[in-house]
Every structure is written in C-alpha cells, then in structure tokens.
Amino acid sequence: MSSTFSIALSALQAQSEAIDTTGNDLANLNTTGFKGNTVAFKDLFNQALGANSQFQVGLGVGVPISDTDFGQGAIQSSTSPYAAAIQGNGFFVVNNPSGQQLYTRDGDFTLDSSGTLKTQTGETVQGWTATASGLNTSVAPSDIVLPTGSVLPPVTSTQFSITANLDAAGVAGQTSGTVSAPVQVVDSLGNTHTLTFTFTKSATTANTWNYSATIPGADVSAGTSGSPYTVPGASGTLTFDANGNIQSATPTGATAPASGPIPITLSGLTDGAGNLSLNWNTTDSSGTGLFTQYAETSSSSYKTDGSAAAQLSGFAIQTGGQLVATYSNGKQQVEAQLALASIQNPSSLSSVGNNNYAATNQTATAAIGVPQSGGRGQIDGGALEASNVDMATQFTNLIVYQSGYQAASKVITTANTMTQDLLNIIH
C-alpha cells in the first residue's frame, strides 16, 4: 500500500512536467524559428513479490523525456532586408558575446552601427565577408561586417555602342535628314561627359549618312565654354544596302581602321582626368550591324561600360544567403555570404534561450559551409521561418495529460480511503 502513494506521485509529477512542456510550446507559438517539443514517458522498473512470484508491481513512471522536433516551419515573407529563412536542413551559425558558437533557425537579423550583422539579441552572425580579391568561402567563417557608408569607385568608359535607325524617308538638308544621338561616357575621376553624334543624310550619295561628334567646349582645353567642340577623328560615313542594312562604317582619315571598333580620343579634359580613349562598336558580338535605315521614325539608344561613383543605398539578403549592396547608380555588389551548419544529430543540441542552441558532448561535429551543399538546405531572403508548433496537437496533448493527472489524483484519494478504513478497523 505504501508504494501506491509514490507511484501516483510519480505520475502527478510526470504529467505536470508534460503540461509544462506543452505550455512552453504554446507560449512560443509565434516565436520565429521556434521548434516544439515532444514528450516521451518511461516506466520505472518492476518489483517481484516473492522470490519465485510471477506477480510484478511497477514503481510508477519516470521523469518524462522531452525531445525537440526540428521539423520545417512555415516560410513567411518579411519586409526586413536582413531577414532570412532556412528551407530544409541546417542552422545559422552565431557567436554570443563570450565567443561561444551557437546555432539558430531564427533569421531575423539586424545591422548595428559598425556594420556587423547580428541577431535581435546581440549574437554576431557568421559567414564570409568579401575582400578586395572577392568572396572566399573555403576558409573558416567569421563575423559578417559590411562596409557601411562605402562609395563605389567610378568605372572609366573604354567602349560604347549606338543602336539606331536612320529614317530612310528622311530628306537631306531638312529636319528629317538629321538625327542626334547623345552618348554619356565616364572619365577616370567619375565625371560624365556627353558626346553628341550627329547623323546627316547625304544629299549626293544614296543610302549614305555622314556623322560627326561634338562635346561641350568647357569639357576640353581646346574648346570654348558655351560652344560645342568637334571631336577630332570622330567623323565619317555610314553606308547602307538596298534592304536598309548597314554595309560599312568608315571614319575619316588615312589612319582609320579597315574594320572593327572605331577609336575616339577625348584629349585634354579640363577636369584633370587627362585623355579618355574610347572604342566605338558599330556591330554586336556576332558581327551584326547596330545601325539600320528603314522607313521608320529615327531613334537611337546607347550602351557604355563606364559608370560614375555611387553612394551606398543599402544591403539585402538574397535567396542563397548572399548579402548584396545596392548603390545609388543601380549597381549591385556581393559583400558577404551567410554560413549554414549541418548537424547529423540535432536532437542532441541543448536550448540556451534566445532561439539559440549549443552543442553538447553528444553532438556530432557541425559541417559548416554554403547553402545547398553537403546536405545543407536553401536560404530564402526576405522571409522568416515560423514556429513549427501545431496548436491542435498541443490542445489534444493538454487533454491527455490532464486526464492522466486526474487519474493519478484518483489513485491517491482511493489509497487514502483504504488507509483510513484500515485505521478504523484498528480503532
């Protein structure tokens, strides 16, 4: 009879701890990246009544075992540029202020004033930060520190192309027979210069247009402020066939190239950048001419490989875990890569709060690398992983655990009644 109370008491304790686990899961129903727990009960060893007795009595239930369910949570979109969610296997790698390496599924990151990527609770996010030589993910990951306030240096123009249609119905000497095409190029200091190409239909030769280029006179030492300056060597003719396709682009001068890009040099730039040497491509990479002469309104566009200096606009985590910087001129540049850790036995991890897990002496060595390699999942940028706690399952568990608690309580009241009956017999 005496063991009945201890058996029932063990059941009360076990059911109470199971309810605590369920309550904790429900409390974290909306915690980003939270992983719910499952409860497993184990009975205590039996005792045999008598040396040869086949009658065995259990000693109750042991302390329940709580296992973390690392199943996938729902992926939800986020407006934060530093939000990231893991789709599949793996953990983000973070370091706490004391330098301990931890693991988390919570990708709600933020950027501090020094450009260090951190969790909302202050752990530094691990990965690889790009250097002047590029992004090297073959070395050990470290704190991700982004270059806040950086300026993207200018890219000097070396070549450009014009794509245009020159109206076949244009009349020489009239407005329809003259087409202007501005081209902006960038010098070594990041200053922009506008070259204006003027195409004029020939009054004497069919299917032929003459061209020349000017630059604002203030841009070059040989020019006059307020007047356009004709660029030396930037003149010639364009010849078309009867179908409106360009046959040749012939620059003026004995040194003009027979084929290929047409060289143009802007000499004596007054901003101190020196000379700017350019190649004008009149065909695309396949050799197809970029000029046509069809009976359609004249139009033009251009491309160049140069770009002015630009201020940093912001960073964002892209799908794949790359942190990309966007600059005021629209240019984008990869600045860092998030690391993912694959752990063979994640159930051995110990929860240390703040959505973080620490390795124990039973945890396999974490394999850290880039997403979608070595069994690691994918990183979705602009998204967060929701808690994987299922409310319906937890409410059902509450009913089951409460029933177990009530049943154990009934055992105690029954044993107490039997004890009182025994004492009444004695008296």
C-alpha positions as CSV (number, residue, x, y, z in Angstrom):
1,M,0.0,0.0,0.0
2,S,2.8,2.4,0.8
3,S,4.2,2.2,-2.7
4,T,0.8,3.3,-4.1
5,F,1.3,6.8,-3.0
6,S,4.8,7.1,-4.5
7,I,3.6,5.5,-7.8
8,A,0.7,8.0,-8.0
9,L,3.0,10.8,-7.0
10,S,5.4,10.0,-9.8
11,A,2.5,10.1,-12.3
12,L,1.4,13.5,-11.0
13,Q,5.0,14.8,-11.4
14,A,5.4,13.3,-14.9
15,Q,2.0,14.7,-16.1
16,S,2.8,18.1,-14.6
17,E,6.1,18.3,-16.4
18,A,4.4,17.2,-19.7
19,I,1.9,20.0,-19.2
20,D,4.8,22.4,-18.6
21,T,6.3,21.4,-21.9
22,T,3.0,21.8,-23.8
23,G,2.6,25.2,-22.1
24,N,6.0,26.3,-23.3
25,D,5.3,25.2,-26.8
26,L,2.0,27.2,-26.9
27,A,3.8,30.2,-25.4
28,N,6.2,30.1,-28.3
29,L,3.5,29.6,-30.9
30,N,4.6,32.9,-32.6
31,T,8.3,32.8,-31.9
32,T,10.4,33.0,-35.1
33,G,12.2,29.7,-35.8
34,F,11.0,28.0,-32.6
35,K,11.0,24.2,-32.6
36,G,8.4,22.4,-30.5
37,N,9.0,19.5,-28.2
38,T,7.6,16.0,-27.9
39,V,7.2,14.2,-24.6
40,A,8.0,10.5,-24.0
41,F,7.1,8.6,-20.9
42,K,9.1,5.7,-19.5
43,D,8.0,3.3,-16.7
44,L,10.2,2.6,-13.7
45,F,11.5,-1.0,-13.1
46,N,9.2,-3.6,-11.6
47,Q,9.4,-5.4,-8.3
48,A,8.6,-9.0,-7.9
49,L,6.6,-10.0,-4.8
50,G,8.4,-13.1,-3.6
51,A,11.4,-15.0,-4.8
52,N,9.5,-17.2,-7.3
53,S,6.5,-15.0,-7.7
54,Q,5.2,-14.2,-11.2
55,F,3.4,-11.2,-9.8
56,Q,5.2,-8.0,-10.6
57,V,4.3,-4.5,-9.5
58,G,5.5,-1.4,-11.3
59,L,7.1,1.5,-9.4
60,G,5.5,4.3,-11.4
61,V,6.6,6.5,-14.2
62,G,10.0,8.1,-14.6
63,V,10.8,11.7,-15.4
64,P,9.5,12.3,-19.0
65,I,11.9,12.8,-21.8
66,S,11.5,15.9,-23.9
67,D,12.8,15.8,-27.5
68,T,12.9,18.8,-29.8
69,D,11.1,18.5,-33.1
70,F,13.3,20.1,-35.7
71,G,10.6,19.8,-38.4
72,Q,10.2,22.5,-41.0
73,G,8.2,25.6,-40.0
74,A,6.2,27.6,-42.5
75,I,8.1,30.2,-44.5
76,Q,6.6,33.7,-44.2
77,S,7.6,36.8,-46.1
78,S,9.2,39.7,-44.3
79,T,9.8,43.4,-45.2
80,S,13.1,43.4,-43.5
81,P,16.1,43.4,-45.9
82,Y,18.1,41.4,-43.3
83,A,15.5,38.6,-42.9
84,A,16.4,35.1,-43.9
85,A,14.7,31.7,-43.6
86,I,16.2,28.2,-43.9
87,Q,14.3,25.9,-46.3
88,G,15.4,22.4,-45.4
89,N,18.3,21.1,-43.2
90,G,20.7,23.4,-41.4
91,F,21.3,26.1,-38.8
92,F,22.5,29.7,-39.0
93,V,25.8,30.0,-37.1
94,V,26.2,32.8,-34.5
95,N,28.6,33.7,-31.7
96,N,27.5,35.1,-28.4
97,P,29.4,37.9,-26.7
98,S,31.7,35.5,-24.9
99,G,32.7,33.9,-28.2
100,Q,30.7,30.6,-27.8
101,Q,29.5,29.2,-31.1
102,L,25.7,28.7,-31.2
103,Y,23.1,27.6,-33.8
104,T,19.7,29.0,-34.6
105,R,16.9,28.8,-37.1
106,D,15.8,32.4,-36.3
107,G,16.9,34.5,-39.3
108,D,15.5,37.8,-38.1
109,F,18.9,39.7,-38.3
110,T,19.8,43.3,-37.9
111,L,22.8,45.6,-38.7
112,D,24.5,47.6,-36.0
113,S,26.2,51.0,-36.3
114,S,29.5,49.3,-37.2
115,G,28.1,47.2,-40.0
116,T,28.1,43.9,-38.1
117,L,25.3,41.6,-38.8
118,K,23.7,40.4,-35.6
119,T,20.6,38.6,-34.2
120,Q,18.0,40.6,-32.4
121,T,19.5,39.5,-29.1
122,G,23.1,40.6,-29.9
123,E,24.8,37.4,-31.2
124,T,27.1,38.0,-34.3
125,V,26.1,36.2,-37.4
126,Q,28.9,34.0,-39.0
127,G,29.8,33.8,-42.7
128,W,32.2,35.2,-45.2
129,T,32.8,38.8,-45.9
130,A,34.1,39.8,-49.4
131,T,37.6,41.3,-49.7
132,A,39.3,43.2,-52.5
133,S,40.1,39.8,-54.1
134,G,36.5,38.6,-53.8
135,L,34.5,36.2,-51.7
136,N,36.4,33.2,-50.4
137,T,34.1,30.5,-48.8
138,S,36.9,27.9,-48.4
139,V,38.2,29.5,-45.2
140,A,36.7,29.4,-41.7
141,P,33.6,31.7,-41.3
142,S,33.8,34.8,-39.1
143,D,31.7,37.8,-38.1
144,I,30.0,39.3,-41.1
145,V,30.9,43.0,-41.2
146,L,29.5,45.1,-44.1
147,P,31.1,48.3,-45.4
148,T,28.5,50.8,-44.4
149,G,29.0,54.3,-45.8
150,S,31.2,53.0,-48.7
151,V,31.4,54.6,-52.1
152,L,31.6,52.6,-55.2
153,P,34.5,53.9,-57.3
154,P,33.9,55.0,-60.8
155,V,34.5,52.7,-63.8
156,T,36.2,54.5,-66.7
157,S,34.5,54.1,-70.0
158,T,36.6,52.2,-72.6
159,Q,33.9,51.4,-75.2
160,F,30.4,52.3,-76.2
161,S,27.9,51.4,-78.9
162,I,25.0,53.1,-80.5
163,T,21.9,51.3,-81.8
164,A,19.9,53.4,-84.1
165,N,17.5,53.5,-87.1
166,L,18.1,56.4,-89.5
167,D,14.8,57.1,-91.3
168,A,15.1,56.1,-95.0
169,A,12.4,58.6,-95.8
170,G,14.4,61.5,-94.3
171,V,15.2,64.4,-96.7
172,A,18.8,65.7,-96.9
173,G,19.0,69.3,-95.7
174,Q,15.8,69.1,-93.7
175,T,15.0,68.2,-90.1
176,S,14.0,64.6,-91.1
177,G,17.5,64.1,-92.6
178,T,19.4,65.0,-89.4
179,V,19.5,62.7,-86.3
180,S,21.2,63.5,-83.0
181,A,22.3,60.7,-80.6
182,P,23.8,61.6,-77.2
183,V,26.2,59.2,-75.5
184,Q,27.4,59.7,-71.9
185,V,30.9,58.4,-71.0
186,V,32.7,58.5,-67.7
187,D,36.4,59.5,-67.2
188,S,38.8,58.2,-64.6
189,L,37.6,60.7,-61.9
190,G,34.0,59.7,-62.4
191,N,32.9,62.8,-64.2
192,T,30.4,62.3,-67.0
193,H,30.9,63.8,-70.5
194,T,28.2,63.9,-73.2
195,L,29.3,63.1,-76.7
196,T,26.6,64.1,-79.2
197,F,26.7,62.2,-82.5
198,T,25.0,63.9,-85.4
199,F,24.0,61.8,-88.4
200,T,23.2,63.7,-91.6
201,K,21.8,62.2,-94.7
202,S,24.0,62.7,-97.8
203,A,22.5,64.9,-100.5
204,T,24.7,63.4,-103.2
205,T,25.2,59.7,-102.4
206,A,22.2,57.3,-101.9
207,N,22.0,55.2,-98.8
208,T,24.8,57.2,-97.1
209,W,24.8,59.2,-93.9
210,N,27.6,61.3,-92.7
211,Y,28.4,61.5,-88.9
212,S,30.4,63.7,-86.6
213,A,30.6,64.1,-82.8
214,T,30.8,67.1,-80.5
215,I,31.5,67.6,-76.8
216,P,30.8,70.7,-74.7
217,G,33.6,73.2,-75.2
218,A,34.1,73.6,-71.4
219,D,35.0,69.9,-71.1
220,V,38.3,70.1,-73.1
221,S,41.1,72.6,-73.0
222,A,40.9,73.2,-76.8
223,G,37.2,74.1,-76.6
224,T,35.3,77.3,-75.7
225,S,32.9,77.4,-72.9
226,G,29.3,77.7,-74.1
227,S,30.1,76.3,-77.6
228,P,30.2,72.6,-78.8
229,Y,33.7,71.3,-79.7
230,T,34.0,69.0,-82.7
231,V,36.0,65.9,-81.6
232,P,38.9,65.2,-83.9
233,G,38.8,61.8,-85.6
234,A,35.1,61.3,-84.7
235,S,33.6,61.8,-88.2
236,G,33.0,59.6,-91.2
237,T,30.2,57.9,-93.2
238,L,27.7,55.1,-92.7
239,T,26.7,53.2,-95.9
240,F,23.5,51.0,-96.2
241,D,22.4,48.5,-98.7
242,A,19.0,48.5,-100.6
243,N,17.4,46.5,-97.7
244,G,18.4,49.1,-95.1
245,N,21.2,47.0,-93.5
246,I,24.5,48.7,-92.7
247,Q,27.4,47.8,-95.0
248,S,30.2,49.9,-93.6
249,A,31.1,52.5,-91.0
250,T,34.1,54.4,-92.4
251,P,35.8,57.0,-90.3
252,T,37.5,59.9,-92.0
253,G,41.3,59.9,-92.2
254,A,44.2,57.9,-93.6
255,T,44.7,56.1,-90.2
256,A,41.1,54.9,-90.0
257,P,40.7,51.2,-89.3
258,A,39.5,49.0,-92.1
259,S,37.2,47.1,-89.8
260,G,36.3,46.7,-86.1
261,P,35.8,49.3,-83.4
262,I,36.4,53.0,-84.3
263,P,38.8,54.6,-81.9
264,I,37.9,58.0,-80.5
265,T,40.1,60.0,-78.1
266,L,38.9,62.9,-75.9
267,S,42.1,64.9,-75.3
268,G,42.8,67.4,-72.7
269,L,39.9,67.0,-70.4
270,T,39.7,70.1,-68.2
271,D,38.7,68.3,-65.0
272,G,42.1,66.8,-64.6
273,A,41.3,63.3,-65.8
274,G,43.7,63.6,-68.8
275,N,42.7,61.8,-72.0
276,L,39.9,59.4,-72.4
277,S,40.4,56.7,-75.1
278,L,37.2,55.0,-76.4
279,N,36.3,52.3,-78.9
280,W,33.0,52.8,-80.8
281,N,31.5,49.4,-81.6
282,T,29.2,49.6,-84.6
283,T,28.4,45.8,-84.5
284,D,27.3,43.5,-81.8
285,S,29.3,40.5,-80.6
286,S,28.1,38.3,-83.5
287,G,29.1,40.9,-86.1
288,T,25.6,42.2,-86.8
289,G,25.4,45.9,-87.5
290,L,23.8,48.1,-85.0
291,F,22.5,50.7,-87.5
292,T,19.5,50.3,-89.9
293,Q,18.0,52.5,-92.5
294,Y,14.3,51.7,-92.6
295,A,11.3,53.9,-93.4
296,E,10.5,54.4,-89.7
297,T,11.0,57.4,-87.4
298,S,14.6,57.8,-86.5
299,S,15.5,56.7,-83.0
300,S,18.7,55.8,-81.0
301,S,20.0,54.3,-77.8
302,Y,23.5,53.6,-76.4
303,K,25.4,51.4,-74.1
304,T,28.7,52.0,-72.3
305,D,30.9,50.1,-69.9
306,G,31.5,53.1,-67.7
307,S,29.8,54.2,-64.5
308,A,30.1,57.2,-62.1
309,A,31.0,56.9,-58.5
310,A,28.0,56.0,-56.3
311,Q,26.9,56.1,-52.7
312,L,25.7,53.0,-50.8
313,S,21.9,52.8,-50.7
314,G,21.5,49.7,-48.6
315,F,22.0,46.0,-48.2
316,A,19.7,43.0,-48.5
317,I,19.9,39.2,-48.1
318,Q,19.2,37.5,-51.3
319,T,18.0,33.9,-51.9
320,G,21.0,31.8,-51.5
321,G,22.3,33.7,-48.5
322,Q,24.3,36.4,-50.2
323,L,24.3,39.9,-48.8
324,V,24.2,42.3,-51.7
325,A,24.9,46.0,-51.6
326,T,22.9,48.4,-53.8
327,Y,24.4,51.7,-54.8
328,S,22.7,55.0,-56.0
329,N,23.6,54.3,-59.6
330,G,21.7,51.0,-59.5
331,K,24.8,48.8,-59.4
332,Q,24.8,45.8,-57.1
333,Q,27.7,44.1,-55.5
334,V,28.0,40.9,-53.3
335,E,29.5,41.8,-50.0
336,A,29.1,38.6,-47.9
337,Q,27.7,35.1,-47.7
338,L,25.8,33.6,-44.8
339,A,27.1,30.2,-43.4
340,L,24.9,27.2,-42.7
341,A,25.8,24.4,-40.3
342,S,24.6,20.8,-40.9
343,I,24.4,18.7,-37.7
344,Q,23.8,14.9,-38.1
345,N,22.0,14.6,-34.7
346,P,20.3,17.9,-34.0
347,S,18.2,16.4,-31.2
348,S,21.4,16.3,-29.1
349,L,21.6,20.1,-29.1
350,S,20.8,22.0,-25.9
351,S,18.5,25.0,-25.9
352,V,20.2,28.0,-24.3
353,G,17.4,30.6,-24.9
354,N,17.1,33.5,-27.4
355,N,16.2,30.9,-30.0
356,N,19.8,29.5,-29.8
357,Y,21.1,26.0,-29.4
358,A,24.5,24.9,-28.1
359,A,26.4,21.7,-28.9
360,T,26.7,19.1,-26.2
361,N,29.3,16.3,-25.7
362,Q,26.9,14.1,-27.7
363,T,26.6,16.4,-30.7
364,A,28.3,15.5,-33.9
365,T,30.8,18.0,-35.3
366,A,28.9,20.7,-37.3
367,A,29.7,20.7,-41.0
368,I,29.7,24.4,-41.9
369,G,29.5,25.6,-45.5
370,V,27.4,27.4,-48.1
371,P,23.7,26.6,-48.6
372,Q,22.7,23.8,-50.9
373,S,25.9,21.9,-50.5
374,G,26.8,18.9,-48.3
375,G,23.2,18.2,-47.4
376,R,22.5,21.8,-46.3
377,G,19.2,23.5,-47.2
378,Q,18.5,26.7,-49.0
379,I,18.3,30.2,-47.6
380,D,15.3,32.3,-48.7
381,G,16.0,36.1,-48.5
382,G,13.2,38.4,-47.3
383,A,11.5,35.7,-45.4
384,L,11.3,34.2,-41.9
385,E,10.6,30.7,-40.6
386,A,7.6,30.5,-38.3
387,S,7.3,28.3,-35.2
388,N,6.5,24.6,-36.1
389,V,4.2,24.3,-33.1
390,D,0.8,22.9,-34.1
391,M,-2.0,24.3,-31.8
392,A,-4.4,21.5,-32.4
393,T,-1.8,18.9,-31.4
394,Q,-0.9,20.8,-28.3
395,F,-4.5,21.2,-27.2
396,T,-5.0,17.5,-27.7
397,N,-1.9,16.8,-25.6
398,L,-3.3,19.0,-22.8
399,I,-6.4,17.0,-22.6
400,V,-4.5,13.7,-22.5
401,Y,-2.0,15.0,-19.8
402,Q,-4.9,16.4,-17.8
403,S,-6.7,13.1,-17.9
404,G,-3.5,11.4,-16.7
405,Y,-3.1,13.9,-13.9
406,Q,-6.7,13.4,-12.7
407,A,-6.3,9.6,-12.9
408,A,-3.2,9.8,-10.7
409,S,-5.1,12.0,-8.2
410,K,-7.9,9.5,-8.1
411,V,-5.3,6.8,-7.2
412,I,-4.1,8.9,-4.2
413,T,-7.6,9.5,-2.9
414,T,-8.5,5.8,-3.3
415,A,-5.3,4.7,-1.4
416,N,-6.1,7.3,1.2
417,T,-9.6,6.0,1.7
418,M,-8.2,2.4,2.0
419,T,-5.7,3.6,4.6
420,Q,-8.4,5.3,6.6
421,D,-10.5,2.2,6.5
422,L,-7.6,0.2,7.9
423,L,-7.1,2.6,10.7
424,N,-10.8,2.5,11.6
425,I,-10.5,-1.3,11.9
426,I,-7.6,-0.9,14.4
427,H,-9.6,1.6,16.5
